[in-house]
Amino acid sequence: MKTTQHGASAAASTPACALTRRSVIALGVSPLMAGVLAGCGGGGDAVAPGSGATAGDSVELQIFAANSLEKALPEVQALYTERTGVTFADTQFKASGDLIEQMRAGAPADVLITASTGTMDTATQAELVDASTRLDMFANDLVIVRAEGSNIQVGSLEDVANVDGKIAIGDAVTVPAGKYANQALNSVGLYTGAAGDDGEYAPVLADRVALADKVGTAAAYVRTGDAAIGFVYSSDIFRYDGIEQVLVCPESSHKPIVYPGAVSASSQEKEAAEEFLAFCMDDPEAQKIWARYGFELMG
């Protein structure tokens, strides 16, 4: 099991500009301090908005985003509105698969951000997004959490079989976190399908899995005691009170966790939508927000 260092001495041993999502979590740094440290090299200077910003008063963007972004993204949107005048409709935060089904049904959207490459591949193949605008935005980790103060110990994925109580896992049909969890369990023989959505749980787990409709629900099951442990993203530790990390799943146990973003094929504000995606990636203040919630920028 990985050892977590605490205190100022641990933080001092890692240069701020070398901090990544994994090192911030390992150092036990608070979400607020993570945001401060993540600003290395940025100097807090804003990146000048694109040409679409001049028409901000008349532009409103509809964003469809993975549920795990529901804390960080509104802060980035508020920053963007302050800078440019571009406003946002009621952003839809749901399981990635559910967002795609909404778009298939004709729901209007300007930007789609999913929690896996597979779900964005589905959107691309269905021509729901403009493939030329697609970019990989964030990376994340898969972790096992317990209720804050719990004495449950999970030193390895194999130990999941020995936990006394329910195990919260997202429904892999629509929840990428659940698919990653099943891939991890497959790596130790506790799930039969390598893809993560095409198998069955081992008998020792089968009647103890509490399926969740989104990753936030899995976290809630653990927080309320309805489940002893749950599989969520590392960023969820920053999002929800009442849960704490007990194990980081090995990266080799599941496919890389990548959040792609793209402009909707049906968007009436394609230029403005693409400029917002660029702002999310390039603006130093936006970068601090992502880091504060445990997301590591890609590219």
C-alpha positions in Angstrom: 0.0 0.0 0.0 1.3 3.5 -0.8 2.5 5.6 2.1 1.1 9.1 2.3 3.4 11.9 3.6 2.0 14.8 5.5 3.1 18.2 6.6 5.2 21.1 5.3 8.4 19.1 5.1 6.9 16.8 2.5 5.5 19.7 0.5 8.9 21.4 0.6 10.6 18.4 -0.9 8.7 18.7 -4.1 9.3 21.8 -6.3 5.9 23.5 -6.9 6.4 23.5 -10.7 7.0 19.7 -10.6 3.7 19.0 -8.9 1.2 16.8 -10.7 -2.1 15.4 -9.7 -0.5 12.3 -8.3 2.1 14.2 -6.3 -0.5 16.6 -4.8 -2.5 13.7 -3.6 0.5 11.8 -2.3 1.7 14.9 -0.3 -1.7 15.2 1.5 -1.9 18.8 0.4 -5.3 20.5 0.9 -7.4 21.3 -2.2 -6.9 25.1 -1.5 -3.1 24.7 -1.2 -3.0 22.5 -4.3 -4.6 25.4 -6.3 -1.8 27.8 -5.0 1.0 25.4 -5.9 -0.5 24.6 -9.2 0.0 28.2 -10.4 3.7 27.8 -11.0 5.0 29.7 -13.9 1.7 31.2 -14.7 2.1 34.4 -12.8 -1.7 34.8 -12.6 -1.7 36.6 -15.9 -4.8 36.0 -18.1 -4.5 34.6 -21.5 -6.2 37.1 -23.9 -9.6 35.8 -25.0 -10.2 34.9 -28.6 -12.0 37.0 -31.1 -15.4 35.5 -30.1 -15.0 37.2 -26.7 -15.9 40.6 -28.2 -19.4 39.3 -28.9 -19.7 37.8 -25.4 -22.9 39.6 -24.5 -24.8 37.8 -27.2 -23.2 34.3 -26.7 -24.5 31.6 -24.4 -22.9 28.2 -24.4 -24.6 24.9 -23.4 -22.1 22.5 -22.0 -22.6 18.7 -21.5 -20.0 17.4 -19.1 -19.1 14.3 -17.2 -20.5 14.2 -13.6 -17.1 14.3 -12.1 -16.6 17.9 -13.4 -19.6 19.4 -11.6 -17.5 21.3 -9.0 -14.5 22.5 -11.1 -16.2 23.4 -14.3 -18.7 26.0 -12.9 -15.7 27.9 -11.4 -13.9 27.9 -14.8 -17.1 29.0 -16.5 -17.6 31.9 -14.0 -14.0 33.0 -14.7 -14.6 32.9 -18.4 -17.8 34.9 -18.1 -15.9 37.5 -16.0 -13.2 37.7 -18.7 -15.3 37.6 -21.9 -19.0 38.2 -21.1 -19.9 34.8 -22.6 -22.5 33.1 -20.5 -23.6 29.5 -19.9 -26.9 27.8 -20.0 -27.7 25.2 -17.2 -24.7 22.9 -17.7 -25.7 19.2 -17.8 -23.6 17.1 -15.5 -24.4 13.4 -16.0 -22.8 10.0 -16.7 -21.0 10.3 -20.0 -23.2 7.7 -21.7 -26.4 9.5 -20.6 -25.1 12.7 -22.1 -24.5 11.0 -25.4 -28.0 9.6 -25.3 -29.4 13.0 -24.7 -27.5 14.3 -27.7 -28.8 11.4 -29.9 -32.3 12.4 -28.9 -31.7 16.0 -30.1 -30.8 17.8 -27.0 -28.9 21.0 -28.0 -25.3 21.3 -26.8 -22.3 23.3 -27.8 -19.5 21.4 -26.0 -19.3 17.8 -24.9 -16.7 16.6 -22.3 -16.7 13.0 -21.4 -14.8 10.9 -18.8 -13.4 8.3 -21.3 -12.1 8.1 -24.8 -14.6 5.3 -25.5 -17.6 7.5 -24.9 -16.1 10.3 -27.0 -15.4 7.7 -29.7 -19.1 6.8 -29.6 -20.1 10.4 -30.0 -17.6 10.9 -32.9 -18.8 7.8 -34.7 -22.4 9.0 -34.3 -21.4 12.4 -35.7 -22.6 14.1 -32.6 -19.3 16.1 -32.3 -17.0 17.8 -34.8 -14.0 15.4 -34.8 -11.6 18.2 -35.9 -12.1 20.0 -32.6 -11.6 16.9 -30.3 -8.8 17.2 -27.8 -7.7 15.3 -24.7 -8.2 17.6 -21.7 -7.6 15.9 -18.4 -6.1 12.8 -16.8 -7.4 11.2 -13.6 -6.7 8.3 -11.3 -9.0 5.5 -10.2 -9.1 5.1 -6.4 -10.9 3.1 -3.7 -12.4 5.2 -1.0 -13.9 4.5 2.4 -16.0 6.7 4.8 -13.9 9.3 6.6 -12.7 7.8 9.9 -13.4 4.2 8.8 -10.9 1.5 9.8 -11.4 -0.5 6.6 -8.1 -1.5 5.1 -7.6 -2.3 1.4 -3.9 -2.9 0.6 -4.4 -4.2 -2.9 -7.1 -4.9 -5.4 -7.2 -8.5 -4.3 -8.3 -7.3 -0.8 -11.6 -6.0 -2.2 -12.9 -9.6 -2.0 -12.4 -9.6 1.7 -14.1 -6.4 2.5 -17.1 -6.8 4.8 -20.0 -4.9 3.2 -21.2 -3.5 -0.1 -18.9 -2.2 -2.8 -20.1 0.9 -4.7 -19.3 0.8 -8.5 -20.7 2.9 -11.3 -22.9 1.1 -13.8 -20.4 0.4 -16.6 -23.1 0.7 -19.3 -23.1 4.5 -18.8 -20.5 5.4 -16.1 -16.9 5.3 -17.3 -15.6 5.1 -13.7 -17.5 1.8 -13.3 -15.9 0.5 -16.5 -12.5 1.4 -15.2 -13.3 -0.3 -11.9 -14.4 -3.5 -13.6 -11.2 -3.5 -15.7 -9.2 -3.2 -12.4 -11.2 -6.0 -10.8 -10.6 -8.1 -13.9 -6.9 -7.7 -13.5 -7.1 -9.7 -10.2 -9.8 -12.2 -11.3 -12.8 -10.5 -9.7 -14.5 -9.6 -12.9 -14.7 -11.8 -16.1 -14.7 -9.2 -18.9 -11.4 -7.4 -19.8 -13.3 -4.5 -21.5 -15.0 -3.7 -18.2 -18.6 -3.7 -19.5 -18.9 -7.2 -20.9 -18.5 -9.6 -18.0 -19.7 -10.7 -14.5 -18.5 -10.2 -11.0 -16.8 -13.2 -9.3 -19.2 -15.0 -6.9 -17.5 -13.6 -3.9 -18.6 -10.1 -5.1 -21.7 -10.7 -7.1 -24.3 -10.1 -4.4 -22.3 -7.2 -2.8 -21.9 -4.8 -5.7 -24.0 -1.6 -5.3 -24.4 -0.2 -8.8 -24.4 3.6 -9.1 -26.0 5.7 -11.8 -23.0 8.1 -11.7 -19.6 8.3 -9.9 -21.1 10.9 -7.5 -23.7 8.4 -6.4 -20.9 5.8 -5.7 -19.2 8.4 -3.5 -22.5 9.1 -1.7 -23.1 5.4 -1.0 -19.7 5.3 0.8 -20.2 8.5 2.6 -23.7 7.5 4.0 -22.5 4.0 4.9 -24.6 2.2 2.3 -21.4 0.8 1.0 -18.2 0.0 2.8 -15.9 1.0 0.0 -16.3 2.4 -3.5 -14.5 3.0 -6.8 -14.3 6.7 -7.7 -11.8 9.1 -9.3 -9.1 10.8 -7.3 -10.7 14.2 -8.1 -13.8 13.0 -6.2 -11.8 13.2 -3.0 -11.7 17.0 -3.6 -15.4 17.1 -4.6 -17.0 15.3 -1.7 -16.8 15.5 2.1 -17.0 12.4 4.2 -14.8 10.1 2.0 -11.1 9.3 2.1 -8.7 7.4 -0.2 -7.7 4.0 0.9 -6.0 2.7 -2.3 -4.9 4.2 -5.7 -5.5 1.5 -8.3 -2.4 0.6 -10.3 -2.4 2.4 -13.7 -1.6 -0.9 -15.3 -4.9 -2.4 -14.0 -7.2 -0.3 -16.2 -7.1 1.8 -19.4 -5.8 5.3 -19.1 -8.4 7.7 -17.6 -8.7 10.5 -20.1 -11.3 13.3 -20.4 -11.8 14.3 -24.1 -13.7 17.4 -25.1 -15.1 18.5 -28.4 -17.5 21.0 -30.0 -21.0 19.6 -30.8 -21.7 19.0 -34.5 -25.0 20.9 -34.1 -23.6 23.9 -32.2 -24.7 27.3 -33.5 -21.7 28.9 -31.6 -18.9 26.7 -32.9 -16.2 29.3 -32.8 -17.1 30.5 -29.3 -17.3 26.8 -28.1 -13.8 26.1 -29.5 -12.4 29.2 -27.9 -13.8 28.1 -24.5 -12.2 24.7 -24.8 -8.9 26.5 -25.5 -9.3 28.7 -22.5 -9.9 25.7 -20.3 -6.5 24.3 -21.3 -4.4 27.4 -21.7 -5.4 30.0 -19.1 -3.2 30.0 -15.9 -6.1 30.8 -13.6 -8.3 28.1 -15.1 -5.4 25.7 -14.7 -5.3 26.5 -11.0 -8.9 25.6 -10.7 -8.5 22.2 -12.4 -5.5 21.4 -10.2 -7.4 22.4 -7.0 -10.0 19.7 -7.8 -7.4 17.0 -8.7 -7.4 17.1 -12.5 -4.2 17.0 -14.4 -4.1 18.9 -17.8 -3.0 17.0 -20.8 -1.1 18.2 -23.9 
